[in-house]
């Protein structure tokens, strides 16, 4: 309970005294006095009253001389009817520690040194046991007015798992010689949950022993966070419990069946609810019957459950969520020998793939244990016929080659093979465009019979949708171009457990004979193929069976050999629609599996084993993934000649995750932020040197950047734009025109209506001012090993604004794709033809270009514009007869498109100080002069190299039109500068950065 009276607490810190008032209290009658040693008390006037996050604070300034040396102070906080006196020791090793309390398993607070010393590390103490030191670095806005650290005094100390076991534990924090005790703490959850039909989950929850502040309720599937809901006020909860933040709600459809609701720290929080779907509960009922006895003994009961699912539950969508008890533990693993298995390989053309497939399959055949039926589905390619005839004549043990008299399609061919199975024999469906790793069949059989009730097993593959490696669901080439046995060994070495999956994948599918006997063959209604194996798997699940991934097994898959791409997509779309209509829960289950990605840790472990085969250095470029110059720069760097052991990675935000593309490895993988950090740490442990290159700030949470850029790995920052001090990135104001870079308190007006770019957890911080956001960005920039600007103009702007020094000015690597064509320079009459190149968005001058075209039309000016690219608003541009827009283009087509437009010159219409301009280089490479405003890097480059004309920067369309019309004559004798014939190597480019680092702004 808060103390009586208006004051909640008062703290003396290194620049003042901060007093927090109780909710709803007034400052009237609150006073402060301070005495030093034996001296008399002096009044401390309150100089500021402010509100932060709903709390009211009073602040009084403190003479820094009081903390210059050891001493004792006496602070008295006076309020009506009472006075609180604090005796405070100041000097080296002495600090003020303020503990807010515990929220979601984290002890929060702040620290301030009571001496000229810098902030100390703090340590959590639980039952007398001290934890590891933690450096303060959390922004506390209530301290921003006086703290030497600008408010970056906060800390968050995660309680260990044993401190959240429900028993009381004594908590304290140490900073130097100062220890502050919180007292005993034990979580006391109060909660209520409700599922509103059909899938909206609501409720309330709070920790009666913790802070009254918003709590995050996490929706977790298979250990992976899916969604979060933050508690908010609800009048009845406030009236009943006195808690201001307890209510929460998840939107309808956001929580799939199988979700658990949890509060507290990730990994050792407390589960408060289990959500299951009505279909899932029915399947669980069938599974309990299946595991109780021999499958044949409960077949009829399970069929009755299946009939209920089909007739009563699924027609209503099957999506209703139900609160249920936790799932029972899985049955114990069995050690019985798997039964014999028969591999069925349908064949239709694709000789090269077939040869590779059978070369990997034949060594795994063992008469009496594993045999194979290779069935040619009337392939029209005679070479396939000859090959299979020769193979049959060789008499391989366990191999039978068959041929359909007419083409039956995949389903018909497989069913023909299933009819030839021996009693009790398992089956393995293997596509003819796969290559099996050694022992793949043995490991699939072992996984299928590890526990009772597994209907099918699928290995991992480069092309296996939800079971893709290194990424999913898109197909990729094998990582590093490695053979299946190498990737298989890496997966097996990670010692993973099989993972339950919503469906098997048909490229290589091991089928349990008992499940096959219950479900039957593949349904012929799926025509020539696609979705037939999913239909079979979902029928099996309705009978209580499950499907698993053999996470220790890898099979390479080419994909789509039997059908052309167009035909394949058409069949897939038709069959998928039919499948979802029959099983409405299926797509949600697949989406939930992809979101949870239970194979995430395995992918990291396997990559750690594979990448060091060729990589001894990894440079990770952080980008924003939005295209444009920064993305083009990274692609340029990836294309530079470099040492073969130097891997280049490109990271970009992908929703709540991160997409990592590895250049030499030819791999793309989606990771959680903590997974990326784990990957980098593990690679470093394997001897791979890690360095980072930041090309973007936005798109990443500051908490992630703080961990990534903590100092463990050196990093370089390239300044592609002004996102480090301009929330709108391009230094444009509300008019979409150069803002002239006013002070930060004016810049704040650009954030009043929200921030157009995603700065992660700092978007909300900007609403109260840019100080915290700027402090974070400046700290990152000052921690960089090198800062690189592609132009001196950019470097000088950063130096002026942030006081940065030593910025290396190095242009982006560039070279002419081919010798610039010789264009005739004969005088030309008629309208001036102006080309604009690229995506002409608002910061590229779209509003100005439209205004120029409109004025030129009104005044009948002899000028016409052609945009080779796209514009911000095609509708507005379409109504102007003197403004043509060609649409998006492939960069390789630009010279041809320019030649077709036949302009007098290319106009750079940007209304912000660009930092480089690839378009300028492209225009020169195509042999065209350039007209640009006298601002930014384009002006710097044209002034240094020629090749164009600079016109005054401004919004006066009349003056700009005058300059553009006159430019044709002024450019008649302009020489186009020659671009370098070849780009530098990556080592030469990095050397140029090092050489010029001390010469920059």
N, C-alpha and C positions, 0 to 999 in steps of 0.2 A: 504494500500500500504506500502511496506517496505520503511524505510528511505533511502535518497540518500546516496551514498557511499558504501563501502564494509561492514560496521558493521550493523547487524540487531538489536542487543541488547547486553548489557554487564551487568553482575550481580556479585556482591560481595557476597560470601557465606562463610560458616564457615571454609573452608580450602583453599580458593583461590578466584580468579576472573575468571569467565567464560565468554567468548565473542563468540557470534554466528555471522557468516558471512552470508551475503545475497547470494542466489544461484548464482553460477558462479563467485563470487568475490574472489579476491586474498588478502592475508594478508599483502602484501607490503604496508608500510606506516602506519600500525596500531600500536599504542603504548599505554601503560598504565602508569599512575602515581597515587601515593597515598600519601595523607597527613593526619596527625593526629592532631586534634585540630588546633592550630595556627601554627604548624610546617610547614616547607617548603615541597614541593612535592618531592617525590623520585620515580625514575623509577622502575616499576615492570617488570622484564624480562619475556617474554613469554617462558615457558619451554616446552610446548607441543602443537603440532598442530595435530588434529585428525579428522576423519570423522565418524559420527554416523548417521545411517538411512538417508544417503544422505546429511546431513548437516555438514558443516565444523565448527569446534570449535577451539578457542585458549584458553589455560589455563595458568594462572600464579599462583604460590604458594603464600600463605599469612602467615605471622608470627602469630601463634595462640595467642601470647601475646597481640595482638591488640584487641582481643575479650575477654580478661580476666576480664574486668570490664567496667563500663559505660564510654561512650565516644562518640566522633564524628569523622567521617572519611570523607575525600573528595576524591572520585574516579573520575579520568578523563580518558575517552576513546578518544584517539586522532586518527584521520584518515585524509587522504588528504583533505584539504579545510575546515575542521570543527572539533570541539571537543565537546564532551558531558560530562558535569560535574554533578556528583550525590553527594548530601550531605546525609550521612548515619549515623543514630543514632544506636549505638551498646550498648549491655548490656542486663540485664534480661528483658524478655518480648518483645525484639526486634528481628525481623526475616526478612529474605529476602523471598519475595513471587514472584514467576514468574508465570504468567498466559499465557498459550499457546493460549487459546481461546476455543471456543465451537465446538465440533464435535459430531454429532448424539445425541444431547440433553445432553451432558456431558461437564462440564467445567473442563479442564485438566490443571495441573500445578505442581509445586514443591515448597517445603519450606525448608529453612535452618535456624537454630538458629544462631543469631549473639551474642552468649554468650556460656558459657560452659553448658547451660541447654540442656536437651534432646529435641527432636523434639516435637513441640506442636501439639495438634489437630487443625484442620482448620474448619471453618464454612462458608458455602455459604450464601451470602447476596443477596436477590432479592428485589428490591424496598424498601430497608431499613429493611426488615424482615430477621432475622438470622435463619438459619437452625440448625439441630443437628450437634454436633461435629463429625468429621471423622478423624481417625488416618491415617497419611500417611503410605503407605506400597507398593506403586507401584515402580517398579524398573526403574530408569532413568539412562541408561548407560553413558550419558554424564557427570554424576557426580561421576562416580566410581573411578576416579583417585585421588580425594582429599577429598570427603565427609566423615565425621565421620561415617555416616550410610552406607557406601559402595555403595551408589547410590539408596538406598531404601527411597527416599525422596518424591516420587511422590504421587499425589492424583488425584482422579476422582470424581467430585461432580455432581450428577445427578440433573438436573434442574427439579423443580416441574412441574406438568402438566400445571398450569396456566401460567408459563413462556414460554410455547411453543404454545401459542394461536395465534401467528402471530403479536401481538402488541409489541412495544418496551418495554423492561424491563431493569432497571439498575442492573448490576451484579457486585459483588465485593466479596472478600474473606478476612476473618479475621483470623489471627494467633496471639494469645496473644494481644499485644498492636498495632500490625501492621495490617493495612488494605490496600489492593491493589484493585484498581477499574479497571474493564475491560471496562466499558462504557455501553452503551445501546446495547441490542441484540434483534433481531427479526428474526426468520428463514425466509430465502428467497430462496425457492426451485426453481431451474431451471431444466427442465427434458424433455426427449423425450423417448417414448417407442415404440417398434415394435415387432410384432409377425411374425416370419419367419415360413413358412409352413414346417411341420404341427404343431410343438410344441416347437420351439426354441424361447426364449424370450430374446431380447437384448435391449439396450438403453443406455442413459447416464443421470446422475443426480448429482447435487451438491447443497450445501447450499451456496449461494453467500455471506452470512453474517458469515459463519463459516470458519473453518480451511481448507486449501487445503491439504487434506490428504485422504487416502483411506476410503471410506464409505461403510458400510455393507448394502446391499439391502436384506431384509428378505422376503422370501416367506412364507405366513401364511395361514393356512387352519383352519377355525373354531377357530381362536384365538391361534392356536398352530404352532410354527415355523416348517417348512418342510425342507427348504434349505436356504442357504445364498450365495450371490455373492458379492465379494469385488471389488470396482471400481479400475480401472487401467488406465494408460495413453492412450490417443488416440490423434494422431497429430492434427487432425482438430479441436478437442475441445480445445486443448492447444492454437492453433493459433487464434481461434475465441473468447475464453473467458479467456485465460490465466490460465486455471485450469489444473493441472498436473494429477489429478486423478478423473475421472468422468465416464468412460465407464464401462459397465458390460454386462455379458451374462450368462444365465442359460443354461445348456446342454439340448439337445433335450430329451423330455420325463420326465424331472425332476419335472415339475410343472403340477399337475393334475388340471382338471377343478374345479372351486370354489376357486382357490388360489387368495389371495390378495398380492400385492407387497407393502412393507412399508419400510420407513427409519425412523431413530430416535429411541428413547428408546422403549423397549418392554412395551406395555400397553398404552402408550400415544404418540407413534410416529405418522407419517403422512402416510396415504395410498396414493400411487401414481398410482396404477393401479389395475383393477379388471379383472381377467382372467376367462373366462367361456368356456366350451366346446361347440361345435356345437350341440351335442345332448342335452346338458344341456340347451342351449338357446331355443331349440325347445320345450323341456319339460316345460320350463318356460312359453312359449307362450301358451301351452295347459293348464297349471295351472292357468294362468290369466283368460282364458275362463271359467275354472271350478269354480273359486271363484266369477266370475261376477254374476252368476245366479244359479238357481236350476240346478244340474248336468244334468238332462234329457234335459234341454233346449239347452245345448251346446254340446250334445253328438256327433252329426254328425260333427261339426266343429273340435272337438278334435280327432275324428277318422281320419279326413283328415290329421291332424298334425302327428298322429301316423303313417299313411300310408307313409307320407313323410320321417319320421325317418327311417322306415323299408326299403323303396325302394331307397332312395337317399342319406341319411346321413350315416347310419350305415354300408352299404357295403364298404364305403371308410375308415372304422375304427372308424369314429366318434370322433377321438382324436384331431382334429384341435382346437387350442385355439383361442379365439377371445377376444379382449379388449372390455369391456362392461361397462355400467353404474352400480352403486351399485344395489344390489337386493332390491326390494321393501320390506317394513316392513311386517311382518306376519299379517294375518287378526286378528281382535279382537276375544278374547275367547268368546264362547257362553255358555249359562247356561241351555240349553235344556236337558231334561231327555233322557238318551240313550234309544234306543228301546230295546225290549226283545232280548235275545240271547239264542242260542242253542249250547251246548258244544258237540263236536263229539270226542269220544275216541276210536280209532281203537285198537283192542287187538289181539296180537298173542303170545301165551305162556306168560312166565314171571309172574307167579302167585304172587310171593312175592311183586314185584314192583306194580302189578295191585292192590293188596290189599291196599298198602300205598297210591297209587294215588286216588282211589275211597274214601278212608277214608278222604282224604283232600278235595275232590270234593263235596261229598254228603251234608255236612253242608252248602254249598254255593248255593244249588239249592233252588229256590223259585218259585212255580207255578205262571205262568203269567209273570214272569220276567226272570228267568233262568231255563232252562231244560237241560237234557243231553241224548244223544244217545250213549250207549256203544255197540260197534259193534264187535263181535268176528269174526275174519277173519279165521274161520275154524281152530282154534288152535288144534294141534294134542295132546296136553296135556289134558287128561280127567279131571285132577284136576281143570283146568281153566273152563271147561264146568260145572262141579259140582258147583263151586263157583258162577259163573254167574247165574246159574239156581236158586240157593238158594237166591241170591241177588234179582233177579226179583220177587221171591215169597214173599219177605218181603214187597213189595209194597211201596218203597220210593217215596214220591211225587216228580214229575218232572223227574223221572228216567225211561228210556226205554232201555231194553236190547234186542239186535238183534243179529242174527247169519247168516253169509254167508254160503250158501250151499257148496261153493267151495272157495278156497283161491284166493282172488282177488288182494292181495298186498295192500300197504298203499294207493296208489293213487286211486285204484278202490274202496276201502272201504270208503275213505273220500268222493269221488264223490257220492257214494250211500247215504251217510248221507246228503250231500248238497241237493240232490233231495228231501229230506224229510223236508226241512226247510219250516216254515210257511211264508206267505207273510210279508215282512218288517222285518224279524227276522235276526239279526246279527248272526255270527257264530264264535265259538272259537274252533280251532283245538288243542287238548291236547294229547300229547303222554302218553301211559300207564305207562311209566317209569319215570313220574314226580310226585312231591309232591307240591301242591299249598299252599302258605301261606294263612291264613284267609283273606278274602276280596280281594283276588287277582283278581277274575272275576269282581268285582265291580270297582276296580281301573283301570283295563284294559279298561272297557267300558267308564269310565270317560275320560281316556286319548284319546280314539279314537274319541270322540265327543266334545273334548275341543275346537277345531277350525274346520271349514269346510275343506274338501278335504283330510282327513286322511284315507288311505285305510286299513292299518293294524297297529297293536301294538304288540310289543314283550316285555316281562319282562326281567329282568336280571336273570342270573343263574350261577351256578358253571360250567356248561357245555353248553355254548351257543355261541361259536366262538367269534364274535365281541362284544357280549354283556355279556362276562364273568365277574364274580366277585368271588374272588378279582382281578384276572388277566385275560388277554385274549391274543391270541385266544385259547390257550391250555386249555383243561379241567382240573379241580382240584376237590378235595374233598371239601365239604362245610367248610368254614373257622372255625377253632376251633371245628369242628364236630358239629356245632350248628344246631338246627332245622330251617326249613324255616321261621317260624314266628319271630325268633330272628333276623335273617339277614334282613328280610323284614322290621322290625321295625326300624333297624338302617338306612336303605336306606330312609325310609319315613321320619325319623326325620331330615335328612339332607335337606329336603324340596327342592328337585331338580326339575327343569323344564324338561319336556320331550325333548328328543334329536332326531333330524331327522337322519335317518339311510339309507344306500343305499338299504337295503333289510330287510324284516322280517326274523325271524329264526323259523323253523317249529315245534320245540318241544312244543311250546305253542304260538299260533298265533291267535290274535283276528282280525276278518275280518269284515269290514264295508259292510253292505248288498248292499248299493248303488254301491260301487266299485265291489262287487262280481257279481252283475247283469250286469255290463259293461264288466268285464274281462271274466267272465264265470268260470267254474269249473277248477280243475287242469288238465293239459294236460296228457292224458294217454301215450304219447310217452316216458315218463320217467320211464316206466316199474314199478318195484316194489317199487321205491322210490329213494330219494336223488336228490336235485336240483329242484324238481317240485315246491316248494314254492317260490324259487328264480325266476324261470321263470314267475310265476304268479305275483310276486311283480314288476318285471321289465316291464311286460305288463301294469300294472297299472300305473307305472311312465310315460310311453309313453303317457298315456291319461291324465296326469296332476296331478295324485294322488301322495301323499307322504306316507312314512312309518316312524313311530316313535318308540322309546324305552320308555316304562313306567319305568322311572328311580326310581320310588318309590315302585316298585313291584319286588318280588323275588320268583322264582319257582325252586325247586331243580330238577336236571335232571341227571338220571343215565347214559343214552346213550347206544345205540347199543344193545338193548335187543333182537330185532327181528332177527338180522343177526349175524353170527360169524364175528370175526375181519377180516379174510382174505376175506370173501365174501363182507363185507361192504366196504373195501378199494377198491376192484375191481369195484364194482358198482359205488362208489363215483368218482373214477378216470375217468371212461368212461363217466359218466353223466356230470362231471365238464368240460371235454374237449368239449363236445357238447354244453354246456351252454356258454363257452367263445367264441366258434366259432359263436354262434348266437348273443351274446351281447359282442362285443370286448371291450367295455368300462368298463365292469363290474369289472374285476379284478383290474384295476387301481383305480376304485372308492373304492373298499374294502381296497386296500393297503393304499390309502390316508386316509381313515377313521381310520385305525389302527395307522398310523403315527401321525395323529392329536390327536387321543384318547380324544374326548370331554368328556368322562366319568372319566377322570383322577382325577379331583377335587372331584367328588362324591366318588370314591373309597377311597381316603384319608379320607374324612369326615366319611364314614361308618366304616373304620378300626379304627379310633380314638374312635368311640363309642363301638366297639366290643373287641378290644385287652385288654383294662383295666379290662375286666371281669375276666381275669385269670392272667394277667401280672402286677407285681408291679415294675419289673426291666427289662430293655431291654439292653443287651450288643450287640452292632452292630459291627460285624467283617467286615472290609474292605479287600477284596481280589481282585485278578486280573482276576479271572475267567478262567485261562489258565490251570488249573489242577496242577499236581506236588505236591511237599511237602507242600507248603503253603495252598493249597486247602485241602490236606489230614489232615493237622493240624486243620483247622477249623472244618472239619467233626469229628475229634477226640473230639474236645471241645464240639461239639453238642451232642456227645454220652456220655459224663461224667454225672454221677448222680448229680443232682442239685435240688435246691428248686423248688417246682412246680410253684411258681409265677415268676420264673426267665426265661425270654424268651431270646433266642439266635437268632440273625439275621445275615444273610450273604449277604453282598453287593458286587456286581461285575459290571464292566462296561458292557453296552449292547448298542453299538453304541453311539449315542448321549444321551442315557438314562442310567438308572441304574436299575439292576435287584436285587430286595430285596426278599430273601427267609427267612421266619419266621418259625423256627423249630417247636415249640409247637403248633402254630396256623395251621401248615400244609398249609401255603399259600405262593404263589409267586406272586409278583406284580412288574410291570415295571413302574418306576417313572422318571419324569424329576428331575434334580438336585434340583431345587427349591421346587419340590413336596416332596422330601425326607426331606428337612429341615423343611418344613411346618408340615410334619407328626411327626417328632421328637419333634418339639416345642409344637404341640397340645397334644401329648401323655404326655409330661412333665406337661402340664397344667392339665391333668387328674390324676396326681399323680404318673405317671410311672417314675422311676429314670432311666436316660439315661447315659450310659457310652460307650465308643468307644474303639475298638481294631484294630489297623492298622497292617495288614499283607502284604500290598503292597502299593507302592507309584505310580507306573506307571499305566496308564489307567485312571487317574483322572487329570482334569485341576487344576492348582494351585489356580485359582480363587474359585473353589468349595471347595478345601481343606482349603483355608483361612477362608471361612465362616463356614465350619464344625468344624474346629479346632480353633475357635476364643477364646476359653476359657470358653464357656458356659458349655460344657460337658467335663469331664475328659477323657483322653485317654491314652492307653498303646500302645507301639509299639513293636512288636516282629520282630527281625532281622533275617529273613529267608534266606537272601542272602545279596548282597552288592549293591543293587539298590539305596541306599541313597547316595553313593559317586562314584559308577561306572555306567556310562551310559549303559554299556553292561551287567550289573547286576552280572556277574559271575567272574569278574576280569580276563577275558581272552583278549588277544590282537588279532591282525590281523591274527596270526597263529593259533588261537583257542587254546591257551595254556596260562597258568598262566602268568600274565603280571608283577608280582613282585611289583605291586602297585607303579608306578612312581608318580611324582608330578602332580597336576591338569593340568599344561600347557602341559605336555606330554599326559595325558589322553584325551585332546581335540582332538588329532589326530584320535581317534576312532569315532569321530562324524563328521569328514570332509565329508564323503559320506552319511551322514544321520544317524539317530538313529534307531536301530532295534526295540526298545521297545517304546511304546506310552506314553510319558510324557505330553500329552495334550498340553496346550498352551505354554509349556516350550520347546518343541522340537526345535522350531525356535530359541529360546534364546540361545541354546547350540552352534549354529553355530558361534556365536561371542565369545565363551569362556564359561567355566563352572562356572564362578564366581556367576552369578545370580542364576543358577540352584542349585549350592551347597549351596548358602545362604538360598534359600527357604527350602531345605531339612534339613539343620542344624537347622533352626528356628523351623521346625516342631518337630524334634527330641528333641530339648532342651525344648520345651513346653510340652512334654509328662509327665504324672504323673509317669510312670515307663517305662524303657527300658528293654527288656527281650531278652537275647540271649540263644539259646539252647546248646551252648558250650562255654567254656572259650576262646578257640581260636578265635571265632567270636567276643566275647566281647573285647578282646585285640586288634584285628585289628581295630575295630571302635574307641576304645580309642586312639590308636596311630594316626589314620588318622584325626579324628574330635575333639579330645580332650574331648570326653564324659566320664563322671564318673558315678559311681553308677549303672552300668548295672547289672541287676540281671541275674545270670547264672542258668537257670533251664531247664533241659532236657525236651523234649516233653513227655507228659504222654504216658506210654507204658505198655504193659502187654503181656504175652505169650498167644496166642489164645488157646493153648493146651500144655500139657507137651511135651518138645522136644523129638522127637523119638530117641531111642537108635540105633545109626548106627554102624555097625561093623567096627572096626579100624584095619583090617588086612592089611599087606603090599600088594601093588598092583604094578604089572609090566606093561610095555607097555607105551603108550603115556599118558602124564599128561592131565587130563580132567579139563578144566577151564570153569566155568559158569559165565556169566555176566547177571545181572538182571535189567529189567526196560527199559526205553526209552534211548537208548545210542545215545544221540545227540552229537553235536560237543563239548560242554563243558563237557560232560560226557566221552570224550576221544575217540570218533568215529575214528578220523584220526589216533590216536595212535594204536587202536585195529586193524584197517586195515593194518597198517604198520607192526605190530607184526605178523599178520597172513601171510602177504606176505613174510616177512623175514624168518619166520619159515618154510614156504613151500620151499623157495629157498635153505635154508640150511639143509632141511630135519630134522628139530628139532622135537623131540618127544612130541608134544604138540598140542592140539585141543581145539577150543573155541566154546561154545554154548551160544548165546544170547537168554535168555528167555525174550522176549519182542520184541521191534522193534528198527530200527537203522535209522540214519539220511539219508542214501542213500542206499536203498535195492539193487539197481542195482550193485553198487560196491561190496557189500558183497556177492552177489549171485555167483560171479565168483571165489570165494575162497573155495576150497574143505575142508579146515580145519577151516572154520568159518560158523557155522549153525545159522540160525535165525528162531525162532519159531513163531514170530508175537505177537500181542497184546494178553493179557490174563486177566482173572478175578483174582484179588488178592487172592481170596479164593482157586484158583487152583494152586498157586505157590508151595506149598509143593509137590503136585503130579508131577508137571512139573520138579521140581528139582530131585525128585526120578527117573523119567524117564531119565533125562540127566545123572544122577549118576556122578556128578563131584567130583573131589578130594577136591575142595574148590570153593568159590565164590570170584571173583576178582572185586574190586571196581576200575574202570579205570578212575575216574574223574580226570581232569587236572586242577581243581580249588579247592580252600580250602572250601569244603562243610561245611555247618553250622550244620548239624545233621546226615543225612543219614538214612532214613527209611529202605533202602535195607539192611543195616548192621543188623538192628533189625530183619528183616524178615529172613535173612540167619541164624542167631543164633536161632531164634524160630523154624526153620526147622531142626536144628541140624548140620549145616555146618560151618566149620571155614572160615575165611575171610582173604584175602590178600589185602592190600591197600597201596597206596603211603603214605609216611610219611609227610602228609600235611593235615591241616584242622581238622574238628571234628572227622572223622573216625579214624584218627591216635590218637587223644586224647582219644577216647573211648577205642580203642584196647589197648593202653598203660595202661589205668586205669583198664580195666576189663579182659584183655586177650582175648582169643577166636579168635586169628588170628596172622598175621605176617605183619610187616611193611617193605616195601622195599624203597630204595632211590628214591626220586622224580626226574624224569628227562625224556628227550626225546630220550636217547640212546637206541634204540630198542634192540640192542645186549645185553646190560646190563640188561634191563628189562626182556628179554627172559631168560637169565641165572637165574635171581632171581625167575621167575615163575616156571621154570623147577625144581629148587632146593627146592621150597617151599613145595612140597608134602612130602618129607622126613622130613623137619623141622616142619611140622604141625602134625606129627604122634601122639605126646603126648599132643597136645594142648587141654585144657578143654574148652568146650563151656559154656560161662556164662549163668546163669539162669536169665531169665527176671522175673520181678515181677509177682506174680500170679494174681494180680488185679490192675486195674488202680485206681488212686486216684479219689475222688469226685472233682467236679469243685471248691468247696470251699477250699479243701485241696490244690489243685494246685495253686489257687490264693494266699493262705496263704504262700505257698513256695516262690512265687514271692516276696511278701512283706518281708519275713524273710531274703531273700538273696540280697535284693536290695542294701543294703549298703556294701555288701561284694564283689560285682562284680568289673570289671575292672574300 
